[in-house]
Amino acid sequence: MKLRLDPLRGALACLPKLESAHENPWRLPWRTLSTNHPCHLADLLRTLPSAVFPPFLQVDEGEEETQQTRGSLHASDAQGCAERPTRLVVGNLARRATTITSSNLEEREVIALLGLRLTPCHWSIMRLLLTHPLLSHDELAGLLGLELKSMHTAVSSLHALGCLEPISTSVGKRWRLCERGLRLISIENHLSLRHLVDQCDEEAHPSPMVQLGVRWLLAHIQHTVGIYSFFATLAQGARQHPEQRMCWWETGAQCERRYRMGEQWHNLRPDAQAEFRAGSQPFRFWLEWDRGTMNVRDLALKFDAYRHFVSSGEWRRSARACRDSCVSHRTLRRSCACSGSRKPGSPKHLG
């Protein structure tokens, strides 16, 4: 039995450079999928009844443009495409996008138009806040390599567009994604919103939709800020030397490891882990941030957990294996006490 398939309909175009991603799509060198012959994008469009368009497009009120019918398609591509479109729905979407904050638009329209308003800098800020909520202006600027004034401008713009909201804490103003920003991020990443948010009491919070993990971070804001400031400072310092770079960093559940040794399961829960590169040499490390609230015994137990993880060989099976532990302390006395608790064969203490 032979399977008979209809020829593929559609076209493909290759962009010569990454910078040309914003090139006019109508002018690209399109080629048909079925025969690889040159074609015009307009030749592949099919007519649709006006009833399928949402009301805000106003198809019947002048947002149409008459197009002249071009040459016929290649014989092999003409099957099923006898009807040629003579009108294309067009609209000044860029102008509409500038009226997001002033027009009475539905929320779905606002989110759709936001894609035309946000710059790559805006997207970088939102993605960073998705991974690490409650960053400050200074930390955002340090991690993204922007001037503080530019960061203030970009964050203020996102706040005006309803994507971010400030949170007043004991360590100053912090920023997080609000409901609109979370919806936009979920659409961009093709994720269900329920994987990103907690539903909470509308009267207790400015936004009824709160990102997962934000409540815990707020409850431990001093600890959170200490970790954020460490990596922001590290990223800023690396930029002063062309051969140095902070490759990646992660916190919380992202860097937790659960592994099995013999018949027992063990957990490793560092505060953070990261990779720093100096020249061609990468350095991967864990971070334990102690503000002077943990006694020496508990610190020794934490070091023992790292020793056990390394001796198990589990780190060799991890793509982001960490070989060294980095612990930051408030006082030199506590650092020396913790260093003295390290057992032979345990990860090296970087201090």
C-alpha positions in Angstrom: 0.0 0.0 0.0 1.4 3.3 -1.1 0.7 6.5 0.9 -0.1 9.4 -1.3 0.5 12.9 0.1 -0.5 16.3 -1.3 2.5 18.6 -2.1 3.5 20.8 0.8 2.0 24.3 0.6 3.9 27.2 1.8 7.2 29.0 1.3 10.6 29.3 3.0 13.0 32.2 3.0 16.5 32.4 4.5 17.8 35.5 6.2 21.5 36.2 5.4 22.3 37.9 8.7 20.8 37.9 12.2 20.6 41.7 12.0 18.1 41.4 9.1 15.4 39.9 11.3 13.4 43.1 11.0 13.6 43.2 7.2 10.4 43.6 5.2 9.0 40.1 4.8 7.4 40.9 1.5 10.8 41.6 0.0 12.5 38.3 1.1 13.5 35.7 -1.5 10.7 33.2 -0.9 10.8 29.8 -2.4 8.0 27.2 -2.5 8.3 24.2 -0.1 7.2 21.7 -2.7 9.3 22.6 -5.7 11.8 25.1 -4.4 10.9 27.6 -7.1 11.0 31.4 -6.4 7.6 32.9 -5.5 6.0 35.9 -4.0 4.5 35.7 -0.5 1.3 37.3 -1.7 0.8 34.4 -4.2 0.4 32.0 -1.3 -2.3 34.0 0.6 -5.9 32.7 0.5 -9.0 34.8 0.8 -11.1 34.7 4.0 -14.5 36.1 4.7 -14.6 39.3 6.7 -16.6 37.5 9.5 -13.5 35.8 10.7 -11.7 39.0 11.6 -12.0 40.5 15.1 -14.1 43.7 15.3 -11.1 45.9 16.2 -9.5 45.4 12.8 -12.4 47.3 11.1 -12.0 45.5 7.8 -15.0 47.3 6.4 -13.9 50.7 7.4 -11.0 51.4 5.2 -8.2 49.2 6.6 -7.9 47.4 3.3 -5.6 47.7 0.4 -6.3 46.6 -3.1 -3.6 44.5 -4.5 -3.0 43.8 -8.2 -3.0 40.1 -9.0 0.5 38.9 -9.9 1.6 36.2 -12.3 0.2 32.8 -11.9 1.9 30.2 -9.8 4.0 27.3 -11.1 1.7 24.5 -12.5 2.6 22.2 -9.6 1.7 24.8 -7.0 -1.5 26.0 -8.6 -3.6 23.1 -7.5 -6.1 24.2 -4.9 -5.1 27.8 -5.2 -7.5 28.9 -8.0 -8.8 31.8 -6.0 -6.4 34.6 -5.8 -6.6 37.2 -3.1 -7.2 40.7 -4.3 -7.2 42.5 -1.0 -4.9 42.4 2.0 -6.0 43.5 5.5 -3.6 46.2 6.6 -3.4 48.5 9.6 -1.1 51.0 11.3 -0.3 48.6 14.2 2.7 50.7 15.2 0.5 53.7 15.7 -2.1 51.6 17.6 0.7 50.3 19.9 1.5 53.8 21.0 -2.1 54.2 22.4 -2.0 51.2 24.7 -2.0 53.3 27.9 -4.5 55.9 26.7 -7.0 53.8 24.7 -9.8 51.7 26.2 -8.6 48.4 24.7 -9.3 44.9 25.8 -6.6 43.2 27.7 -5.9 40.7 24.9 -5.5 43.5 22.4 -3.0 45.3 24.8 -0.9 42.1 25.2 -0.9 41.6 21.4 0.2 45.2 20.8 2.8 45.1 23.5 5.1 43.1 21.2 5.4 46.1 19.0 6.3 48.4 21.9 8.9 46.4 23.8 12.5 46.6 22.9 15.2 43.9 23.3 16.2 45.7 26.5 12.6 45.5 27.9 12.5 41.8 27.1 15.9 41.2 28.8 14.6 42.9 32.0 11.4 40.9 32.0 13.1 37.5 31.4 15.6 38.3 34.2 12.8 39.2 36.6 11.0 36.0 35.7 14.0 34.0 36.8 15.1 36.2 39.7 12.2 38.3 41.0 12.6 41.3 43.3 15.8 42.7 41.8 16.6 46.4 42.3 17.5 49.0 39.7 21.2 48.7 40.6 21.2 44.9 40.4 19.4 44.9 37.1 21.9 47.3 35.7 24.8 45.3 37.0 23.6 42.0 35.7 22.5 43.2 32.3 25.5 45.6 31.8 23.5 48.8 31.4 24.0 52.3 32.7 21.9 53.0 35.8 20.1 55.9 34.1 19.2 53.7 31.1 17.9 51.0 33.5 15.7 53.6 35.3 14.2 54.7 32.0 13.6 51.1 30.8 12.0 50.0 34.1 9.9 53.1 34.3 8.6 52.4 30.7 7.7 48.8 31.7 5.9 50.1 34.8 3.9 52.6 32.7 2.9 49.8 30.3 1.6 47.7 33.3 4.2 44.9 33.0 6.1 45.6 36.2 5.2 46.8 39.7 7.4 48.0 42.5 7.5 46.4 46.0 8.7 48.4 49.0 10.8 46.3 51.3 13.1 46.9 54.3 16.0 47.0 51.8 14.5 49.5 49.4 12.4 49.3 46.3 12.4 46.0 44.4 10.7 45.0 41.1 8.6 42.1 40.0 6.4 41.1 37.1 2.7 42.0 37.6 -0.3 40.2 36.0 0.1 41.7 32.5 3.9 41.0 32.4 3.3 37.4 33.5 0.7 36.9 30.8 3.0 38.3 28.2 5.9 36.1 29.3 3.7 33.0 29.3 2.5 33.7 25.8 6.1 34.4 24.5 7.3 31.1 26.0 4.2 29.1 25.1 3.6 28.2 28.8 0.4 27.8 30.7 0.0 30.7 33.1 -0.6 28.3 36.0 3.0 27.1 35.8 4.2 30.7 36.6 1.8 32.1 39.3 0.2 31.6 42.6 -3.3 32.8 43.1 -3.7 34.9 46.3 -6.1 37.2 48.1 -6.9 40.3 46.0 -7.3 42.5 49.1 -3.9 41.5 50.5 -1.8 42.1 47.4 -1.8 44.9 44.8 -2.0 42.3 42.1 -4.2 39.2 42.5 -1.7 37.2 40.5 1.7 36.7 42.1 4.6 34.9 40.6 5.7 31.6 42.1 8.4 32.0 44.7 7.9 35.7 45.3 6.3 35.2 48.8 9.2 33.1 50.0 11.7 35.7 48.7 9.9 38.5 50.4 9.9 36.6 53.7 13.7 36.2 53.4 14.4 39.5 51.6 17.7 40.1 53.5 19.1 36.8 52.3 17.7 37.3 48.8 19.3 40.7 48.4 22.7 39.4 49.6 22.7 36.7 46.9 21.6 39.2 44.2 24.1 41.8 45.2 26.9 39.2 45.1 26.2 38.2 41.5 25.6 41.7 40.4 29.0 42.7 41.8 30.6 39.7 40.2 29.1 40.5 36.8 30.2 44.1 37.0 33.7 43.1 37.9 34.0 40.6 35.1 33.1 43.3 32.6 36.2 45.3 33.6 38.4 42.5 32.1 37.8 41.3 28.5 38.9 37.8 29.3 36.5 37.3 32.2 32.8 36.5 32.0 30.0 35.2 34.2 28.4 32.5 32.1 25.3 31.7 34.1 23.9 31.7 37.6 20.9 30.2 39.2 19.2 30.2 42.7 16.7 28.3 44.7 15.1 25.2 43.4 16.9 25.6 40.1 20.2 24.5 41.6 18.9 21.9 44.0 20.1 18.3 43.4 18.5 15.1 44.6 20.6 12.0 44.1 20.8 8.4 45.2 23.8 6.8 46.8 23.4 3.1 47.6 19.9 2.7 49.0 19.5 6.2 50.3 18.4 9.4 48.7 20.3 12.6 49.5 19.6 16.3 48.8 21.9 19.2 48.0 20.4 22.6 48.4 22.9 25.4 47.8 21.7 29.0 47.9 23.0 29.5 44.4 25.5 28.1 41.8 27.2 29.6 38.8 29.9 29.4 36.3 32.6 32.0 35.9 35.1 32.0 33.0 38.6 33.5 33.1 40.2 33.1 29.7 39.6 29.6 28.6 39.2 28.2 32.1 35.7 27.8 33.5 35.1 27.9 37.3 31.9 26.4 38.6 30.9 27.0 42.2 28.2 26.9 44.8 27.3 29.8 46.9 26.2 29.7 50.5 25.2 33.1 51.8 25.4 33.3 55.6 24.4 36.6 57.4 25.6 35.5 60.8 22.4 33.7 61.7 23.7 30.2 61.4 25.9 28.5 64.1 29.1 26.7 63.3 27.5 23.3 63.7 24.9 23.9 61.0 27.5 25.4 58.7 29.6 22.2 59.2 26.6 20.1 58.3 26.2 22.1 55.1 29.9 21.6 54.2 29.5 17.9 54.9 26.5 17.8 52.4 28.8 19.2 49.7 31.6 16.7 50.6 29.1 13.8 50.4 27.9 15.1 47.0 31.4 15.3 45.5 32.5 12.0 47.0 29.4 10.3 45.5 30.6 11.2 42.0 27.2 12.6 41.2 28.7 15.9 40.1 30.4 14.1 37.1 26.9 13.2 35.8 25.6 16.7 35.9 26.0 19.1 32.9 26.5 21.9 35.4 28.7 20.2 37.9 30.1 22.3 40.6 33.6 21.5 42.0 34.1 24.3 44.5 32.0 25.9 47.2 32.0 29.6 47.8 30.7 30.8 51.2 30.3 34.4 52.1 30.4 35.4 55.8 29.9 38.6 57.7 32.9 38.2 60.0 36.4 36.8 59.7 36.0 34.8 62.9 33.0 32.9 61.4 35.0 32.3 58.2 37.9 30.8 60.1 35.6 28.6 62.2 33.8 27.3 59.1 37.1 26.7 57.3 38.3 24.7 60.3 35.2 22.4 60.1 36.0 21.2 56.6 36.8 17.6 56.4 39.6 16.0 54.2 38.4 15.5 50.7 35.6 18.0 50.9 35.2 20.9 48.4 37.7 23.6 48.6 36.6 26.7 50.5 37.1 29.9 48.4 36.1 32.3 51.2 
